[in-house]
Amino acid sequence: MRVTGAAAAAGTPPAPGSPLADTVLERLTAAYGAAADPERAAAMRAYMKDVAPFLGLATPVRRALSRTVVAGLPRPGEADCTAVALRCWDLPEREYQYFAVDYLRRHVRHCSSGFLPVVRHLVTTVPWWDTVDLLAAHVAGALVAADPGLTADMDEWIRDDDMWLVRTALLHQLRFKERTDTERLFGYCLRQSGHPDFFVRKAIGWCLREYAKTDPDAVRALLAREQGRFAPLSVREALRNIGA
């Protein structure tokens, strides 16, 4: 995919040239396309609220096919990851975006902090929880962990009008455990505690519930101290495993 004109002006990162991405996409479209199941595709599209068309690949089938796609290929660099991700996102069927997310999860350690704008594009393009949550916890989170300077970007995302960027900022520390920046996590939750959207309120509860596995007393204390600020959904999710 080459991005020019209005799309580039809107902030879409251009897909760099990558012979490796050419090979991946050639193998990928052939393997996935041959296994398409139109009947299952219709059901999957309905389940995902019509966010995108599907090929109809069950997860075990898709993952098995993905292994054949990457078999014998070299380790990608950052440009290859960018090209694979953007070109998968440019294809209509959702399974190609699932492949890209899995590919990035595996290879994000080879990407620099300069990869974050690509993540932003993926989070805000054809967004739904099925891709956003994995990108948040496993890709954005990994980049921030490798370069704490990117917390400044997360501080911007939590204030953004795009709810999927807000959700990503909330969830990016989901796997940090003892390395969690508690002040930032709680501050993000409080900043968006009154957000009207279900997906943000749910994310607040989820990230607090996950951190409660590390420090349940801190989560209880936050909710007790800030009674009335959090939506009931957020509180229920946060306390699900630890009780009040």
Backbone as CSV, one residue per row, in Angstrom:
resi,resn,N_x,N_y,N_z,CA_x,CA_y,CA_z,C_x,C_y,C_z
1,MET,0.847,-1.199,0.000,0.000,0.000,0.000,0.874,1.237,0.000
2,ARG,0.620,2.136,-0.922,1.292,3.430,-0.945,0.278,4.490,-0.571
3,VAL,0.577,5.271,0.412,-0.374,6.267,0.892,0.080,7.636,0.442
4,THR,-0.793,8.328,-0.283,-0.462,9.666,-0.747,-1.668,10.557,-0.574
5,GLY,-1.494,11.855,-0.863,-2.620,12.769,-0.916,-3.320,12.925,0.406
6,ALA,-4.671,12.850,0.355,-5.485,13.147,1.535,-5.198,12.191,2.663
7,ALA,-4.989,10.908,2.338,-4.732,9.929,3.404,-3.453,10.261,4.131
8,ALA,-2.406,10.608,3.390,-1.150,10.967,4.041,-1.320,12.230,4.867
9,ALA,-2.097,13.187,4.347,-2.315,14.425,5.090,-3.061,14.172,6.380
10,ALA,-3.910,13.131,6.381,-4.668,12.799,7.584,-3.834,12.066,8.607
11,GLY,-2.572,11.759,8.265,-1.690,11.136,9.236,-1.509,9.649,9.056
12,THR,-1.951,9.075,7.944,-1.753,7.659,7.704,-0.296,7.411,7.365
13,PRO,0.405,6.551,8.107,1.807,6.294,7.779,1.905,5.587,6.431
14,PRO,2.910,5.930,5.628,3.085,5.215,4.366,3.684,3.838,4.605
15,ALA,3.276,2.866,3.801,3.857,1.530,3.895,5.176,1.519,3.141
16,PRO,6.277,1.230,3.810,7.570,1.215,3.118,7.685,0.001,2.202
17,GLY,8.574,0.096,1.229,8.862,-1.068,0.409,9.501,-2.164,1.244
18,SER,9.076,-3.403,1.028,9.602,-4.516,1.807,9.415,-5.806,1.027
19,PRO,10.511,-6.367,0.470,10.387,-7.664,-0.201,9.828,-8.755,0.720
20,LEU,10.183,-8.676,2.017,9.644,-9.664,2.952,8.131,-9.522,3.060
21,ALA,7.643,-8.290,3.170,6.198,-8.076,3.233,5.531,-8.551,1.944
22,ASP,6.187,-8.353,0.808,5.624,-8.849,-0.451,5.398,-10.354,-0.375
23,THR,6.387,-11.070,0.129,6.275,-12.525,0.240,5.190,-12.919,1.233
24,VAL,5.183,-12.243,2.393,4.179,-12.554,3.412,2.772,-12.349,2.853
25,LEU,2.526,-11.221,2.224,1.182,-10.935,1.721,0.786,-11.873,0.587
26,GLU,1.727,-12.247,-0.262,1.422,-13.197,-1.336,1.007,-14.545,-0.760
27,ARG,1.786,-15.025,0.201,1.450,-16.310,0.845,0.145,-16.206,1.636
28,LEU,0.004,-15.093,2.334,-1.135,-14.923,3.239,-2.450,-14.907,2.480
29,THR,-2.530,-14.091,1.449,-3.800,-13.989,0.718,-4.137,-15.297,0.012
30,ALA,-3.114,-16.008,-0.442,-3.377,-17.297,-1.090,-3.893,-18.315,-0.076
31,ALA,-3.224,-18.400,1.086,-3.594,-19.408,2.085,-4.950,-19.116,2.712
32,TYR,-5.161,-17.881,3.121,-6.427,-17.520,3.750,-7.576,-17.577,2.746
33,GLY,-7.334,-17.078,1.560,-8.403,-17.057,0.571,-8.890,-18.442,0.201
34,ALA,-7.959,-19.406,0.096,-8.332,-20.765,-0.278,-9.160,-21.454,0.803
35,ALA,-9.018,-21.008,2.045,-9.718,-21.646,3.168,-10.996,-20.921,3.573
36,ALA,-11.399,-19.924,2.818,-12.560,-19.112,3.195,-13.825,-19.958,3.306
37,ASP,-14.647,-19.601,4.272,-15.906,-20.313,4.541,-17.015,-19.252,4.597
38,PRO,-17.715,-19.026,3.493,-18.700,-17.927,3.445,-19.799,-18.035,4.495
39,GLU,-20.238,-19.239,4.805,-21.303,-19.373,5.808,-20.813,-18.939,7.182
40,ARG,-19.633,-19.407,7.567,-19.061,-18.991,8.842,-18.737,-17.494,8.830
41,ALA,-18.338,-16.991,7.676,-17.990,-15.576,7.568,-19.168,-14.687,7.923
42,ALA,-20.344,-15.058,7.467,-21.536,-14.252,7.757,-21.819,-14.220,9.253
43,ALA,-21.664,-15.373,9.902,-21.912,-15.436,11.347,-20.873,-14.629,12.124
44,MET,-19.613,-14.688,11.689,-18.554,-13.937,12.371,-18.756,-12.433,12.202
45,ARG,-19.170,-12.037,11.026,-19.414,-10.615,10.787,-20.544,-10.107,11.666
46,ALA,-21.595,-10.909,11.810,-22.714,-10.504,12.653,-22.282,-10.414,14.116
47,TYR,-21.491,-11.380,14.584,-21.038,-11.387,15.976,-20.198,-10.147,16.280
48,MET,-19.401,-9.705,15.303,-18.552,-8.538,15.496,-19.247,-7.233,15.082
49,LYS,-20.574,-7.256,15.076,-21.377,-6.047,14.857,-21.063,-5.381,13.515
50,ASP,-20.732,-6.202,12.522,-20.553,-5.696,11.161,-19.396,-4.710,11.056
51,VAL,-18.381,-4.868,11.903,-17.247,-3.950,11.850,-16.460,-4.120,10.558
52,ALA,-16.469,-5.348,9.992,-15.715,-5.635,8.774,-16.210,-6.950,8.205
53,PRO,-15.985,-7.191,6.927,-16.255,-8.519,6.383,-15.240,-9.536,6.901
54,PHE,-15.606,-10.778,6.868,-14.739,-11.868,7.307,-14.586,-12.902,6.205
55,LEU,-13.508,-13.664,6.303,-13.330,-14.823,5.432,-14.019,-16.057,5.999
56,GLY,-14.209,-16.071,7.307,-14.846,-17.215,7.941,-13.863,-18.256,8.438
57,LEU,-12.675,-17.815,8.867,-11.654,-18.743,9.355,-11.753,-18.879,10.870
58,ALA,-12.003,-20.084,11.340,-11.972,-20.331,12.780,-10.554,-20.087,13.296
59,THR,-10.442,-19.685,14.544,-9.134,-19.318,15.085,-8.084,-20.418,14.941
60,PRO,-8.378,-21.682,15.276,-7.341,-22.722,15.107,-6.902,-22.875,13.650
61,VAL,-7.845,-22.763,12.731,-7.513,-22.859,11.304,-6.642,-21.678,10.898
62,ARG,-7.039,-20.502,11.297,-6.283,-19.302,10.944,-4.861,-19.368,11.465
63,ARG,-4.689,-19.787,12.695,-3.347,-19.842,13.265,-2.487,-20.899,12.584
64,ALA,-3.090,-22.020,12.236,-2.338,-23.046,11.508,-1.898,-22.524,10.146
65,LEU,-2.782,-21.833,9.454,-2.425,-21.255,8.163,-1.341,-20.199,8.318
66,SER,-1.432,-19.416,9.374,-0.431,-18.370,9.610,0.958,-18.967,9.791
67,ARG,1.027,-20.105,10.440,2.334,-20.755,10.619,2.935,-21.152,9.278
68,THR,2.106,-21.604,8.350,2.625,-21.948,7.024,3.065,-20.696,6.268
69,VAL,2.385,-19.586,6.499,2.720,-18.341,5.806,4.121,-17.870,6.170
70,VAL,4.476,-17.950,7.440,5.757,-17.397,7.891,6.872,-18.434,7.944
71,ALA,6.550,-19.683,7.645,7.551,-20.749,7.743,8.750,-20.447,6.841
72,GLY,9.937,-20.494,7.440,11.158,-20.319,6.675,11.526,-18.894,6.339
73,LEU,10.737,-17.932,6.765,11.016,-16.535,6.441,11.950,-15.914,7.487
74,PRO,12.732,-14.930,7.100,13.650,-14.298,8.050,12.910,-13.432,9.057
75,ARG,13.607,-13.090,10.114,13.062,-12.193,11.119,12.861,-10.813,10.508
76,PRO,11.705,-10.211,10.723,11.467,-8.889,10.129,12.135,-7.780,10.923
77,GLY,12.437,-6.710,10.229,12.830,-5.473,10.872,11.623,-4.572,11.025
78,GLU,11.863,-3.381,11.531,10.750,-2.463,11.773,10.027,-2.089,10.481
79,ALA,10.772,-1.851,9.409,10.130,-1.503,8.142,9.260,-2.646,7.637
80,ASP,9.718,-3.871,7.823,8.921,-5.029,7.406,7.637,-5.113,8.229
81,CYS,7.745,-4.904,9.523,6.556,-4.943,10.392,5.569,-3.859,9.973
82,THR,6.095,-2.676,9.687,5.219,-1.590,9.244,4.499,-1.959,7.963
83,ALA,5.242,-2.481,6.992,4.645,-2.823,5.706,3.610,-3.932,5.839
84,VAL,3.930,-4.972,6.602,2.971,-6.071,6.780,1.697,-5.563,7.439
85,ALA,1.851,-4.793,8.506,0.679,-4.324,9.246,-0.203,-3.423,8.384
86,LEU,0.393,-2.435,7.740,-0.410,-1.491,6.967,-1.064,-2.160,5.762
87,ARG,-0.358,-3.070,5.138,-0.940,-3.744,3.978,-2.042,-4.709,4.404
88,CYS,-1.902,-5.347,5.551,-3.002,-6.184,6.063,-4.213,-5.321,6.411
89,TRP,-3.950,-4.160,6.986,-5.057,-3.267,7.352,-5.761,-2.713,6.116
90,ASP,-5.071,-2.735,4.990,-5.662,-2.225,3.759,-6.553,-3.263,3.075
91,LEU,-6.512,-4.497,3.552,-7.372,-5.545,3.013,-8.689,-5.546,3.779
92,PRO,-9.786,-5.877,3.128,-11.088,-5.715,3.793,-11.389,-6.743,4.871
93,GLU,-10.961,-7.984,4.680,-11.393,-9.042,5.608,-10.620,-8.969,6.922
94,ARG,-11.360,-9.177,7.994,-10.810,-8.969,9.338,-9.677,-9.926,9.662
95,GLU,-9.696,-11.125,9.144,-8.642,-12.090,9.486,-7.258,-11.605,9.099
96,TYR,-7.171,-10.779,8.053,-5.858,-10.245,7.685,-5.340,-9.298,8.766
97,GLN,-6.235,-8.569,9.388,-5.825,-7.698,10.491,-5.456,-8.517,11.720
98,TYR,-6.143,-9.641,11.937,-5.746,-10.530,13.021,-4.327,-11.054,12.791
99,PHE,-4.031,-11.404,11.544,-2.669,-11.868,11.241,-1.658,-10.781,11.593
100,ALA,-1.950,-9.552,11.190,-1.021,-8.459,11.460,-0.807,-8.265,12.954
101,VAL,-1.877,-8.334,13.734,-1.743,-8.176,15.181,-0.856,-9.275,15.753
102,ASP,-1.076,-10.515,15.336,-0.243,-11.626,15.820,1.214,-11.438,15.400
103,TYR,1.416,-10.973,14.189,2.766,-10.744,13.676,3.480,-9.681,14.507
104,LEU,2.767,-8.617,14.822,3.365,-7.561,15.635,3.629,-8.016,17.059
105,ARG,2.720,-8.762,17.617,2.949,-9.284,18.973,4.246,-10.083,19.028
106,ARG,4.502,-10.834,17.987,5.694,-11.683,17.963,6.963,-10.876,17.733
107,HIS,6.867,-9.798,16.954,8.079,-9.121,16.496,8.224,-7.679,16.991
108,VAL,7.365,-7.225,17.883,7.435,-5.835,18.323,8.766,-5.516,18.983
109,ARG,9.422,-6.519,19.530,10.708,-6.257,20.175,11.767,-5.776,19.176
110,HIS,11.502,-5.951,17.886,12.432,-5.470,16.869,12.067,-4.069,16.383
111,CYS,11.079,-3.461,17.003,10.612,-2.134,16.590,11.032,-1.076,17.604
112,SER,11.307,0.104,17.115,11.710,1.216,17.971,10.491,2.018,18.417
113,SER,10.755,3.042,19.216,9.674,3.923,19.644,9.036,4.638,18.462
114,GLY,9.767,4.729,17.349,9.217,5.343,16.149,8.091,4.564,15.513
115,PHE,7.834,3.368,16.014,6.745,2.553,15.488,5.387,2.962,16.062
116,LEU,5.391,3.763,17.116,4.129,4.102,17.774,3.121,4.785,16.847
117,PRO,3.519,5.675,15.939,2.515,6.242,15.022,1.805,5.195,14.177
118,VAL,2.504,4.116,13.842,1.842,3.025,13.117,0.785,2.391,14.006
119,VAL,1.127,2.171,15.270,0.158,1.596,16.206,-1.062,2.501,16.324
120,ARG,-0.832,3.790,16.411,-1.955,4.728,16.496,-2.875,4.565,15.287
121,HIS,-2.285,4.460,14.110,-3.095,4.277,12.906,-3.910,2.983,12.982
122,LEU,-3.305,1.913,13.429,-4.013,0.631,13.506,-5.150,0.687,14.528
123,VAL,-4.889,1.358,15.645,-5.902,1.459,16.703,-7.117,2.258,16.238
124,THR,-6.891,3.245,15.406,-7.976,4.161,15.029,-8.579,3.862,13.661
125,THR,-8.112,2.814,13.004,-8.613,2.456,11.683,-9.345,1.124,11.764
126,VAL,-10.588,1.100,11.368,-11.479,-0.070,11.522,-11.399,-0.567,12.974
127,PRO,-11.617,0.331,13.934,-11.375,-0.044,15.333,-12.505,-0.853,15.936
128,TRP,-12.138,-1.839,16.687,-13.055,-2.616,17.523,-12.210,-3.318,18.550
129,TRP,-12.838,-3.832,19.598,-12.074,-4.392,20.706,-11.187,-5.561,20.295
130,ASP,-11.578,-6.279,19.239,-10.858,-7.505,18.877,-9.431,-7.239,18.425
131,THR,-9.169,-6.070,17.844,-7.797,-5.705,17.494,-7.207,-4.706,18.481
132,VAL,-8.000,-3.776,18.938,-7.486,-2.703,19.794,-6.895,-3.248,21.086
133,ASP,-7.569,-4.195,21.721,-7.107,-4.659,23.025,-5.753,-5.346,22.944
134,LEU,-5.544,-6.148,21.907,-4.256,-6.827,21.745,-3.163,-5.838,21.374
135,LEU,-3.486,-4.885,20.527,-2.507,-3.854,20.197,-2.127,-3.044,21.426
136,ALA,-3.099,-2.757,22.278,-2.834,-1.973,23.480,-1.898,-2.706,24.431
137,ALA,-2.264,-3.923,24.783,-1.534,-4.642,25.823,-0.205,-5.216,25.337
138,HIS,-0.148,-5.635,24.083,1.030,-6.372,23.609,1.936,-5.579,22.679
139,VAL,1.446,-4.526,22.067,2.273,-3.764,21.127,2.565,-2.379,21.701
140,ALA,1.529,-1.572,21.938,1.766,-0.270,22.568,2.449,-0.442,23.917
141,GLY,1.976,-1.380,24.717,2.562,-1.611,26.034,4.026,-2.009,25.951
142,ALA,4.356,-2.870,24.983,5.745,-3.301,24.819,6.637,-2.139,24.406
143,LEU,6.136,-1.272,23.551,6.926,-0.117,23.134,7.173,0.835,24.296
144,VAL,6.143,1.074,25.114,6.299,1.959,26.271,7.262,1.351,27.288
145,ALA,7.157,0.047,27.483,8.059,-0.609,28.429,9.512,-0.486,27.975
146,ALA,9.740,-0.539,26.675,11.097,-0.428,26.150,11.597,1.008,26.143
147,ASP,10.687,1.955,26.021,11.052,3.373,25.989,10.062,4.160,26.833
148,PRO,10.353,4.335,28.116,9.411,5.045,28.995,9.091,6.464,28.539
149,GLY,9.896,7.021,27.649,9.583,8.340,27.130,8.260,8.379,26.385
150,LEU,7.797,7.217,25.939,6.523,7.153,25.229,5.328,7.343,26.161
151,THR,5.563,7.402,27.465,4.439,7.706,28.361,3.847,9.077,28.045
152,ALA,4.659,9.961,27.483,4.131,11.273,27.084,3.067,11.116,26.007
153,ASP,3.246,10.136,25.116,2.233,9.871,24.094,0.981,9.277,24.717
154,MET,1.175,8.380,25.686,0.008,7.811,26.366,-0.761,8.907,27.102
155,ASP,-0.030,9.880,27.669,-0.691,11.007,28.342,-1.545,11.817,27.359
156,GLU,-1.120,11.864,26.102,-1.929,12.539,25.085,-3.116,11.676,24.673
157,TRP,-2.879,10.380,24.521,-3.955,9.493,24.076,-5.101,9.441,25.085
158,ILE,-4.774,9.485,26.382,-5.834,9.393,27.379,-6.737,10.621,27.335
159,ARG,-6.259,11.711,26.752,-7.060,12.936,26.638,-7.741,13.063,25.280
160,ASP,-7.521,12.100,24.406,-8.002,12.228,23.034,-9.516,12.045,22.951
161,ASP,-10.108,12.607,21.915,-11.546,12.424,21.689,-11.869,11.044,21.134
162,ASP,-10.870,10.357,20.581,-11.082,9.004,20.046,-11.103,8.004,21.200
163,MET,-12.231,7.351,21.393,-12.361,6.466,22.559,-11.428,5.269,22.468
164,TRP,-11.011,4.880,21.255,-10.122,3.724,21.129,-8.703,4.081,21.539
165,LEU,-8.284,5.320,21.323,-7.009,5.763,21.863,-7.072,5.845,23.383
166,VAL,-8.192,6.314,23.903,-8.381,6.345,25.353,-8.300,4.927,25.918
167,ARG,-8.980,3.994,25.283,-8.958,2.604,25.758,-7.538,2.033,25.694
168,THR,-6.806,2.361,24.627,-5.438,1.880,24.512,-4.553,2.430,25.618
169,ALA,-4.691,3.712,25.915,-3.906,4.300,27.004,-4.221,3.619,28.334
170,LEU,-5.485,3.342,28.565,-5.868,2.668,29.806,-5.274,1.266,29.908
171,LEU,-5.231,0.562,28.783,-4.859,-0.856,28.799,-3.381,-1.115,28.531
172,HIS,-2.607,-0.091,28.191,-1.245,-0.380,27.749,-0.373,-0.951,28.865
173,GLN,-0.726,-0.725,30.139,0.047,-1.290,31.252,-0.533,-2.615,31.743
174,LEU,-1.416,-3.197,31.006,-2.154,-4.362,31.483,-1.240,-5.506,31.922
175,ARG,-0.081,-5.636,31.300,0.829,-6.757,31.581,2.045,-6.316,32.388
176,PHE,2.026,-5.107,32.935,3.211,-4.582,33.605,3.415,-5.126,35.019
177,LYS,2.348,-5.537,35.680,2.411,-6.088,37.039,3.170,-5.130,37.971
178,GLU,4.282,-5.606,38.569,5.002,-4.780,39.543,5.643,-3.544,38.918
179,ARG,5.756,-3.534,37.607,6.361,-2.387,36.927,5.329,-1.307,36.591
180,THR,4.091,-1.520,36.993,3.032,-0.557,36.693,3.323,0.802,37.332
181,ASP,3.126,1.832,36.562,3.169,3.197,37.087,1.788,3.457,37.692
182,THR,1.674,3.195,38.981,0.371,3.229,39.636,-0.253,4.618,39.592
183,GLU,0.549,5.632,39.821,0.014,6.999,39.802,-0.584,7.321,38.430
184,ARG,0.116,6.917,37.389,-0.390,7.187,36.034,-1.644,6.354,35.767
185,LEU,-1.624,5.070,36.131,-2.785,4.201,35.920,-4.018,4.772,36.608
186,PHE,-3.896,5.095,37.877,-5.051,5.612,38.620,-5.474,6.981,38.078
187,GLY,-4.494,7.794,37.697,-4.830,9.090,37.134,-5.610,8.967,35.838
188,TYR,-5.217,8.021,35.000,-5.952,7.788,33.762,-7.383,7.353,34.059
189,CYS,-7.515,6.437,34.996,-8.857,5.937,35.334,-9.748,7.063,35.860
190,LEU,-9.184,7.908,36.700,-9.969,9.014,37.248,-10.310,10.034,36.163
191,ARG,-9.369,10.280,35.281,-9.624,11.264,34.224,-10.811,10.858,33.367
192,GLN,-10.938,9.560,33.102,-11.998,9.093,32.218,-13.127,8.388,32.970
193,SER,-13.194,8.576,34.271,-14.186,7.859,35.077,-15.620,8.176,34.671
194,GLY,-15.845,9.363,34.144,-17.191,9.738,33.734,-17.454,9.562,32.256
195,HIS,-16.589,8.853,31.567,-16.742,8.695,30.120,-18.063,7.994,29.800
196,PRO,-18.785,8.464,28.793,-20.107,7.886,28.524,-20.089,6.547,27.811
197,ASP,-18.945,6.152,27.222,-18.953,4.950,26.390,-18.663,3.685,27.199
198,PHE,-19.381,2.632,26.873,-19.227,1.330,27.525,-17.783,0.835,27.458
199,PHE,-17.151,0.957,26.293,-15.826,0.368,26.112,-14.766,1.059,26.961
200,VAL,-14.937,2.314,27.255,-14.004,3.005,28.142,-14.286,2.633,29.594
201,ARG,-15.548,2.627,29.982,-15.887,2.250,31.367,-15.445,0.812,31.664
202,LYS,-15.626,-0.057,30.675,-15.197,-1.450,30.838,-13.681,-1.538,30.968
203,ALA,-12.966,-0.758,30.166,-11.507,-0.780,30.216,-10.985,-0.295,31.562
204,ILE,-11.638,0.703,32.143,-11.233,1.175,33.469,-11.321,0.030,34.477
205,GLY,-12.436,-0.665,34.476,-12.575,-1.789,35.389,-11.575,-2.884,35.120
206,TRP,-11.311,-3.146,33.860,-10.397,-4.222,33.481,-8.977,-3.926,33.939
207,CYS,-8.489,-2.715,33.668,-7.107,-2.437,34.051,-6.946,-2.385,35.571
208,LEU,-7.977,-1.929,36.270,-7.910,-1.964,37.738,-7.973,-3.392,38.258
209,ARG,-8.819,-4.209,37.659,-8.899,-5.615,38.071,-7.569,-6.318,37.855
210,GLU,-6.913,-6.020,36.746,-5.625,-6.654,36.473,-4.562,-6.185,37.456
211,TYR,-4.554,-4.883,37.761,-3.571,-4.392,38.717,-3.863,-4.907,40.123
212,ALA,-5.125,-5.199,40.412,-5.482,-5.734,41.730,-4.820,-7.084,41.997
213,LYS,-4.406,-7.785,40.949,-3.660,-9.030,41.149,-2.287,-8.745,41.754
214,THR,-1.791,-7.536,41.558,-0.497,-7.135,42.092,-0.644,-6.406,43.427
215,ASP,-1.621,-5.505,43.512,-1.801,-4.706,44.733,-3.297,-4.488,44.983
216,PRO,-3.977,-5.489,45.506,-5.422,-5.350,45.709,-5.791,-4.238,46.682
217,ASP,-4.961,-4.011,47.691,-5.279,-2.969,48.668,-5.278,-1.585,48.026
218,ALA,-4.375,-1.362,47.098,-4.323,-0.061,46.432,-5.571,0.180,45.599
219,VAL,-6.056,-0.858,44.942,-7.265,-0.721,44.134,-8.474,-0.491,45.028
220,ARG,-8.589,-1.257,46.107,-9.701,-1.039,47.043,-9.667,0.385,47.597
221,ALA,-8.469,0.842,47.957,-8.340,2.179,48.540,-8.743,3.255,47.531
222,LEU,-8.358,3.084,46.287,-8.747,4.047,45.259,-10.258,4.129,45.137
223,LEU,-10.900,2.975,45.037,-12.351,2.961,44.845,-13.084,3.496,46.074
224,ALA,-12.534,3.243,47.252,-13.158,3.773,48.463,-12.983,5.281,48.563
225,ARG,-11.812,5.738,48.191,-11.496,7.171,48.279,-12.281,7.985,47.256
226,GLU,-12.526,7.382,46.109,-13.165,8.108,45.004,-14.596,7.624,44.767
227,GLN,-15.264,7.245,45.814,-16.640,6.768,45.697,-17.487,7.779,44.937
228,GLY,-18.275,7.259,44.040,-19.169,8.110,43.273,-18.602,8.608,41.962
229,ARG,-17.281,8.506,41.771,-16.690,8.998,40.523,-16.707,7.939,39.420
230,PHE,-16.666,6.669,39.827,-16.602,5.602,38.837,-17.986,5.047,38.546
231,ALA,-18.183,4.666,37.294,-19.438,4.033,36.900,-19.566,2.675,37.592
232,PRO,-20.787,2.244,37.903,-20.971,0.921,38.523,-20.296,-0.200,37.741
233,LEU,-20.330,-0.144,36.416,-19.675,-1.161,35.607,-18.187,-1.223,35.914
234,SER,-17.535,-0.067,35.989,-16.097,-0.036,36.270,-15.801,-0.625,37.646
235,VAL,-16.614,-0.291,38.623,-16.390,-0.796,39.980,-16.582,-2.305,40.035
236,ARG,-17.643,-2.796,39.407,-17.879,-4.251,39.399,-16.713,-4.993,38.769
237,GLU,-16.238,-4.487,37.648,-15.116,-5.146,36.973,-13.868,-5.091,37.843
238,ALA,-13.594,-3.954,38.452,-12.387,-3.803,39.251,-12.361,-4.739,40.450
239,LEU,-13.517,-4.945,41.059,-13.587,-5.733,42.294,-13.962,-7.197,42.057
240,ARG,-14.055,-7.603,40.833,-14.586,-8.932,40.528,-13.831,-10.041,41.264
241,ASN,-12.512,-9.927,41.365,-11.719,-11.009,41.959,-11.273,-10.720,43.383
242,ILE,-11.513,-9.525,43.893,-10.984,-9.192,45.212,-12.070,-8.789,46.190
243,GLY,-13.256,-8.483,45.719,-14.329,-8.064,46.613,-14.093,-6.668,47.174
244,ALA,-15.123,-6.156,47.797,-15.038,-4.793,48.341,-14.283,-4.757,49.650
